[in-house]
Amino acid sequence: MRPVRSERNLAFCRRPLRLELLEPRHLLAAQVVISEFQAINQSTLEDSDREFTDWLELHNASADSVNLTGWYLTDDPTDLTKWPLPALELATHERRIVFASGKNCTDPVDELHTNFDLADDAGFLALVRPDGETISQQFGPDYPAQWPDQSYGLSVVSETLGESEHFFLVPTPGSENHLPAAAPPKILGESGIHFTETMVQLATESQHLEIRYTLDGSAPTEESQLYTAPIRLTESAMLQARTFDTSPRPQFTSSNPASGTYFILDEELRNRSSDLPIVIIDTLQQSFPAATSPKLRPVNVLVLDVDETTGRATIENGRVDYFGRGGVRDDGTDDCCRPKPNILLETWGLTGTNQSDGVAAPILGIDADSQWYFEPGNNFDTTLLHNQFAIDLSSQIGQWAPDYSIFDSTDLVDVLRFGEYEDRFGGNSTWQEGDWNGDGDFDSSDLVLAFRSGGYVLAATALKDG
């Protein structure tokens, strides 16, 4: 998950970061350009406050020094004069780092900081001439969603293509940009629920690039499966695919991954429905990590909510509340060996593959930052009623909670007097249907179980909303 930006200290604007490159480079249309920027700086470059803030690189690509007094940087197309550059002069081929941190430090002999930071997702960044109206260069109006610890900027990929925008897997603040990342492959085959099987195709824009892929969410490498023909999926998959430039003189580094999430379900599940939400977690044939593990197992996650019209949640053409990926592990050392262990679940969004790159999403109206626990019951709380205050409070405020009915001494009187027990749940009112311990009879052993537990849940699996 992307980190929350820390509060920025506006009082400390110190030590300059000034780097100079002497090697020649292709002359650009403008003398000074934003050659590279980073909007999700997790570990690439620290500022003088030892914070990893956004940054951009100004490059004087000309053979002469350039004075930038009166120029502007902005992240807002409606406010082109948002941050005036100070009296700054760049020598020929010099590169200067400007942190986009919101700290607003403008002393040209010190470290520079804009009064804005950069958008992680689709955003805008421009260098504006002194008239305050002419955009000398821009990334936008919507530059692509950024990747953690990668940069985005300009690269000369060939003499014929000239300058173009690319991602850089390895940022180079203060130095000439490396080879850019290749474009990710295109996935032709709809993610989602499929019954029995589906076909997936991968494509790349260049015949000089090859595609490698995995089906378990792991990062593809040059040793991963080579794509040569459409992929027939008969089991659920977490598809990750990347392009690689294997030519003798590569023009690109490997691409960022393209992602696809596929549920392959048995045909018999097509018409299944429930009056409660349906949650499907596909572990891709992998086991859950133990409760002591710091890591979560990547899984495909599907949550289908109840349709307000029909009152049912259905698998085929159902009301999808969440579709994507997540991570799971056992939760609770005392239950790790049970057929149904406690399960901790996090959501990671459509493309997440681990705890650091996933983007949390809400489920069934509960906040995205919440963790989900699936509790099947245990030796300490077989009835799921030992935390009665929390259960009742959750129900009263309109949240999900167990619905229950307690068999106690007053109900025993009814059983002994009338030979049956009438409760508010249909289909559980006769003497024979009181076989709660599952031995085939309703007898004293069932009553012992009820009294030992302090009551017995007649419908522990029922849920209600409010």
HUWO-V929169 format. One record per pair of residues at least 4 apart in sequence whose C-alpha atoms are under 7 Angstrom apart, sorted by the first residue. I is the first residue (numbers start at 0). J is the second residue. D is the distance in Angstrom with one decimal. If there is no record, write none. Layout:
i->{I;I}
j->{J;J}
d->{D;D}
//
This chain:
i->{0;0;0;0;0;0;1;1;1;7;8;9;11;12;12;13;13;13;14;14;14;15;15;15;16;16;17;17;18;18;18;18;19;19;20;20;20;20;21;24;26;26;27;29;30;30;30;31;31;31;31;32;32;32;32;33;33;33;33;34;34;34;34;34;35;35;35;35;35;35;36;36;36;36;36;36;37;37;37;37;37;37;38;38;38;38;38;38;39;39;39;39;39;39;40;40;40;40;40;41;41;41;42;42;43;44;45;45;45;45;46;46;46;52;52;52;53;53;53;53;53;54;54;54;54;55;55;55;55;56;56;56;56;56;56;57;57;57;58;58;58;58;59;59;59;59;59;60;60;61;61;62;63;63;64;64;64;64;65;65;65;66;66;66;67;67;67;67;68;68;68;68;69;69;69;70;70;70;70;70;71;71;71;71;71;71;71;71;72;72;72;72;72;72;72;73;73;73;73;73;73;73;74;74;74;74;75;75;79;79;79;80;82;82;85;85;85;86;87;89;94;95;96;96;97;97;98;98;98;99;99;99;99;99;100;100;100;100;100;101;101;101;101;101;102;102;102;103;103;103;104;104;104;105;105;106;107;118;119;119;120;120;120;121;121;121;121;122;122;122;122;123;123;123;123;123;124;124;124;125;125;125;125;126;126;126;126;127;127;127;127;127;128;128;128;138;149;149;149;149;149;150;150;150;150;151;151;151;152;152;152;153;153;153;153;154;154;154;154;154;154;155;155;155;156;156;156;157;165;165;166;166;167;167;168;171;171;178;178;178;179;179;180;180;180;180;181;181;181;181;181;182;183;183;183;183;183;183;184;184;184;184;184;184;184;185;185;185;186;186;186;187;187;187;188;188;188;190;190;190;191;191;191;192;192;192;193;193;193;193;194;194;194;194;195;195;195;195;195;196;196;196;197;197;197;198;198;198;198;199;199;199;200;200;207;207;208;208;208;208;209;209;209;210;210;210;210;210;210;211;211;211;211;211;211;211;211;211;211;212;212;212;212;212;212;212;212;213;213;213;213;213;213;213;214;214;214;214;215;215;215;215;216;216;216;216;218;219;219;219;219;233;234;235;235;235;235;236;236;236;236;237;237;237;238;238;238;239;239;239;239;240;240;240;241;241;241;241;241;242;242;243;243;243;244;244;244;244;245;258;260;264;269;269;270;270;271;271;272;272;272;272;273;273;273;273;274;274;274;274;275;275;275;276;276;276;276;276;277;277;277;277;278;278;278;279;279;279;280;280;280;280;281;281;281;282;282;283;287;287;287;287;288;288;288;288;288;289;289;289;290;290;290;290;290;295;295;295;296;296;296;297;297;297;297;297;298;298;298;299;299;299;300;300;300;300;301;301;301;302;302;302;302;303;303;303;303;303;303;304;304;304;304;305;305;305;305;306;306;306;306;312;312;313;320;320;321;323;323;324;324;324;324;324;324;325;325;325;325;326;326;326;327;327;327;327;328;328;329;329;329;329;329;330;330;330;331;331;334;334;335;336;339;340;341;341;341;341;342;342;342;343;343;343;343;344;344;344;345;345;346;346;347;347;347;347;347;348;348;348;348;351;351;351;352;352;353;359;359;360;361;361;361;376;376;376;377;380;380;382;382;382;386;387;388;389;390;390;390;391;392;393;393;393;393;394;394;394;394;394;395;396;397;397;398;398;399;399;399;399;400;400;401;401;401;401;402;402;402;402;403;403;403;403;404;404;404;405;405;405;405;406;406;406;406;407;407;408;409;410;411;412;413;413;413;414;414;414;418;419;419;419;420;420;420;421;422;427;428;429;430;431;431;433;434;434;434;434;434;435;436;441;442;443;444;445;446;447;448;449;449;449;450}
j->{354;355;356;357;358;359;355;356;358;102;102;102;48;104;110;47;109;110;47;109;110;108;109;110;96;110;95;96;93;94;95;173;93;94;92;93;94;174;92;60;60;61;60;135;59;60;61;57;58;59;60;57;58;59;136;55;56;57;58;56;57;58;152;153;55;56;150;151;152;153;54;55;56;150;151;152;53;54;55;149;150;151;53;54;117;118;119;145;53;119;145;146;147;148;51;52;53;147;148;51;147;148;51;148;148;51;49;50;51;52;50;51;52;98;99;100;98;99;100;116;117;96;97;98;99;96;97;98;99;94;95;96;97;172;173;94;95;96;92;93;94;95;89;91;92;93;94;91;92;91;92;91;90;91;88;89;90;91;88;89;90;87;88;89;84;86;87;88;84;85;86;87;83;84;129;83;84;127;128;129;80;81;82;83;84;126;127;128;80;81;82;83;125;126;127;79;80;81;82;124;125;126;117;123;124;125;79;123;127;131;132;131;113;114;105;106;107;107;107;93;173;173;172;173;111;112;111;112;113;112;113;115;116;117;112;113;114;115;116;112;113;114;115;116;112;113;114;112;113;114;111;112;113;111;112;111;111;122;144;145;143;144;145;141;142;143;144;139;140;141;142;138;139;140;141;142;137;138;139;134;136;137;138;134;135;136;137;131;132;133;134;135;133;134;135;142;166;167;168;169;170;166;167;168;170;165;166;167;164;165;166;162;163;164;165;162;163;164;165;176;179;161;162;163;160;161;250;161;179;180;179;180;179;180;180;175;176;250;251;252;251;252;251;252;253;254;242;251;252;253;254;254;241;242;254;255;256;257;201;202;203;240;241;242;257;201;202;203;200;201;202;199;200;201;198;199;200;259;260;261;260;261;262;261;262;263;197;262;263;264;263;264;265;266;233;263;264;265;266;232;233;263;231;232;233;229;230;231;232;229;230;231;229;230;244;246;242;243;244;245;242;243;244;225;226;240;241;242;243;219;220;221;223;224;225;226;240;241;242;219;223;224;225;226;239;240;241;217;219;223;224;238;239;240;236;237;238;239;236;237;238;283;237;238;239;352;239;223;239;240;241;263;263;261;262;263;283;260;261;262;283;259;260;261;258;259;260;256;257;258;259;256;257;258;253;254;255;256;257;253;254;252;253;254;249;251;252;253;249;350;323;268;314;315;314;315;313;314;311;312;313;314;277;311;312;313;305;310;311;312;305;311;312;302;303;304;305;312;302;303;304;312;301;302;303;300;301;302;298;299;300;301;298;299;300;298;299;298;296;327;328;329;292;295;296;328;329;328;329;335;328;329;330;331;332;326;327;328;326;327;328;325;326;327;352;353;324;325;326;323;324;325;322;323;324;325;321;322;323;319;320;321;322;312;313;317;318;319;320;312;318;319;320;310;311;312;318;310;311;312;318;317;318;317;362;363;362;348;349;346;347;348;349;350;351;344;345;346;347;344;345;346;342;343;344;345;342;343;335;340;341;342;343;341;342;343;335;341;340;341;340;340;375;375;372;373;374;375;372;373;374;370;371;372;373;370;371;372;370;371;359;360;351;357;358;359;360;357;358;359;360;356;357;358;356;357;357;367;368;367;365;366;367;380;381;383;381;384;385;455;456;459;390;391;392;393;394;400;401;395;396;397;398;399;400;398;399;400;464;465;465;465;464;465;464;465;462;463;464;465;462;463;459;461;462;463;459;461;462;463;456;457;458;459;456;457;458;454;455;456;457;410;449;454;455;411;454;412;413;414;415;416;417;419;420;418;419;420;430;428;429;430;428;429;430;428;428;432;432;433;441;440;441;441;438;439;440;441;445;445;445;445;446;447;448;449;450;451;452;453;454;455;454}
d->{6.3;4.8;5.0;4.6;4.9;6.8;7.0;6.7;6.9;6.6;6.9;4.8;6.9;5.8;6.3;6.1;5.6;5.7;6.2;5.4;5.5;6.4;4.2;3.8;6.5;5.8;5.6;6.8;6.9;5.9;6.2;5.3;4.6;5.6;5.9;5.6;6.7;6.4;6.3;6.7;5.7;6.2;6.6;6.9;5.8;5.6;5.3;6.7;5.5;4.4;6.1;5.7;5.4;6.7;6.7;6.8;5.6;4.7;6.3;5.8;6.1;6.1;5.4;5.3;5.8;5.3;6.5;5.6;4.1;6.4;5.7;4.0;6.1;5.6;5.5;6.2;5.6;5.5;6.4;6.6;4.6;6.4;5.0;7.0;5.3;6.4;5.6;6.6;6.4;6.3;6.9;6.7;4.9;5.9;5.6;5.9;5.7;6.5;5.2;5.9;6.6;5.7;6.4;6.6;6.1;6.0;5.2;5.2;4.7;7.0;5.5;6.5;7.0;6.6;6.8;5.5;5.8;4.9;5.8;6.3;6.5;6.8;5.7;4.0;4.9;5.9;5.4;6.2;6.9;6.5;5.7;4.6;6.2;6.6;6.9;5.5;5.2;6.4;6.5;5.9;4.4;6.6;6.3;5.9;4.9;5.5;6.5;6.8;5.1;5.8;6.4;5.2;6.8;5.0;6.8;5.5;4.2;4.9;5.5;5.3;6.5;5.9;4.2;6.4;6.7;6.4;5.3;5.9;6.2;5.7;4.4;5.9;6.3;6.1;4.8;5.9;5.4;5.8;5.0;4.6;5.6;6.9;5.5;4.4;5.4;5.9;4.9;6.5;7.0;6.6;5.3;6.5;5.8;4.9;6.2;5.8;6.6;5.3;6.1;5.8;5.5;6.8;7.0;5.1;4.5;6.5;6.6;6.4;6.7;6.1;6.7;5.7;6.2;6.4;5.9;6.9;6.0;6.4;5.8;5.8;5.6;6.5;7.0;6.6;5.1;5.7;6.2;4.6;6.3;5.6;4.9;5.8;4.6;6.5;5.9;6.1;6.7;5.9;4.9;6.7;5.5;3.9;4.2;5.6;5.7;6.3;5.7;4.9;4.7;4.4;5.2;4.7;6.6;5.6;6.7;6.8;6.8;5.2;6.0;5.5;6.5;3.9;5.9;4.9;5.2;5.1;5.1;6.6;7.0;4.8;5.2;5.7;4.9;5.4;5.6;6.2;5.6;5.2;6.6;6.7;5.6;4.1;6.2;6.1;5.6;5.3;6.3;6.3;7.0;5.8;4.4;5.3;5.5;6.2;6.0;5.7;6.9;5.8;5.1;6.2;5.9;5.8;5.2;6.8;5.3;5.7;4.4;5.9;5.3;5.6;6.6;6.1;5.5;4.8;6.3;5.6;5.8;6.5;6.9;6.7;6.7;5.3;4.9;6.7;6.5;6.6;6.2;6.0;5.7;6.6;5.9;5.5;5.1;5.5;6.4;6.7;5.8;6.4;5.4;6.1;5.3;6.0;5.3;4.7;5.6;4.9;6.6;5.2;6.0;5.7;4.5;5.6;5.8;5.9;5.2;5.7;6.0;5.8;6.3;5.5;4.9;6.8;6.2;6.1;6.2;5.6;5.1;6.3;6.0;4.8;6.6;5.9;4.9;5.9;6.6;4.6;6.2;5.7;5.2;5.3;6.4;5.2;6.0;6.3;4.8;6.3;6.5;5.9;5.0;6.2;5.5;4.8;5.8;5.5;6.1;5.9;5.9;5.6;6.2;5.4;4.4;6.1;6.0;5.3;6.9;6.5;5.6;4.7;6.1;5.7;5.1;6.5;4.7;6.3;6.6;6.6;6.0;5.5;4.8;6.7;5.5;5.4;6.7;6.0;5.4;6.7;5.7;4.5;6.3;6.0;6.8;6.7;5.5;5.4;4.6;5.8;5.7;5.7;6.4;5.3;6.0;5.5;6.7;6.9;5.6;4.2;6.4;6.3;5.9;6.7;6.7;5.8;5.4;6.6;5.1;5.0;4.5;6.4;6.2;5.1;6.6;6.9;4.9;6.0;5.9;5.8;6.6;5.6;6.7;6.2;6.3;6.4;5.2;5.4;4.6;4.7;6.3;6.2;5.2;6.8;6.6;6.2;5.0;6.5;5.5;4.9;6.2;5.9;5.7;4.8;6.7;5.3;5.2;6.6;6.8;5.5;6.2;4.9;6.4;5.7;5.4;6.8;4.7;6.7;5.7;5.9;6.6;6.7;6.5;5.8;6.6;6.8;6.2;5.6;6.8;6.6;6.1;6.1;6.2;5.3;4.3;6.5;7.0;5.3;5.1;6.6;6.6;6.1;4.6;6.1;6.2;7.0;6.5;7.0;5.6;4.6;5.5;5.7;5.7;5.1;6.6;6.5;5.8;4.6;6.5;5.9;5.1;6.4;6.5;5.8;4.8;6.6;5.6;5.1;6.6;4.8;6.7;6.7;6.3;6.7;5.0;6.1;6.1;6.6;6.5;4.8;6.1;6.1;5.2;6.9;6.2;4.6;4.7;5.7;5.9;4.9;4.9;5.4;5.0;5.1;6.3;5.8;4.5;6.8;6.2;6.6;5.8;5.3;5.7;6.0;4.6;6.2;6.0;5.5;5.3;6.2;5.7;4.7;6.7;6.1;5.4;5.0;6.5;6.0;7.0;6.3;5.4;4.6;5.4;5.5;5.5;6.2;5.7;5.8;4.9;4.2;6.9;5.3;5.5;5.9;6.2;6.2;6.9;4.6;6.6;6.5;6.3;5.3;4.4;6.1;5.2;5.5;5.8;6.9;6.3;6.8;5.3;4.2;4.6;5.7;5.3;6.6;6.6;5.4;4.7;6.6;5.9;5.6;6.1;6.3;5.7;4.9;6.3;5.1;5.3;5.7;6.4;6.5;5.3;6.5;5.4;6.8;6.5;6.9;6.9;5.6;5.0;6.4;5.5;5.0;6.9;7.0;5.7;4.6;6.6;6.1;5.0;6.3;5.6;6.5;5.1;5.9;4.9;4.0;4.7;5.0;7.0;6.0;5.1;5.9;6.2;5.4;3.9;6.6;6.5;6.3;5.9;5.2;6.2;4.3;5.5;5.0;3.8;6.0;5.1;6.3;5.2;6.8;6.0;6.3;5.6;6.9;6.4;6.1;6.0;6.0;6.3;5.7;6.8;6.2;6.4;6.5;5.2;6.6;6.0;5.5;6.3;5.6;7.0;4.9;5.9;6.6;5.9;3.8;5.8;5.8;6.9;6.2;5.1;6.8;6.1;6.4;6.6;6.4;5.1;6.9;6.6;5.5;5.2;6.2;5.7;6.6;5.7;5.9;5.6;5.7;6.9;5.2;5.2;5.5;7.0;5.9;6.9;5.2;5.2;6.4;5.5;6.5;6.8;6.3;6.2;6.0;5.7;7.0;6.3;4.9;4.8;5.3;6.3;6.4;5.1;4.8;5.2;6.2;6.9;4.8;6.3;5.5;6.6;6.7;6.5;6.5;5.8;5.2;6.9;6.3;5.3;4.3;6.5;6.0;5.8;6.1;6.8;6.1;6.3;6.3;6.2;6.0;6.2;6.2;4.9;4.9;5.8}
//
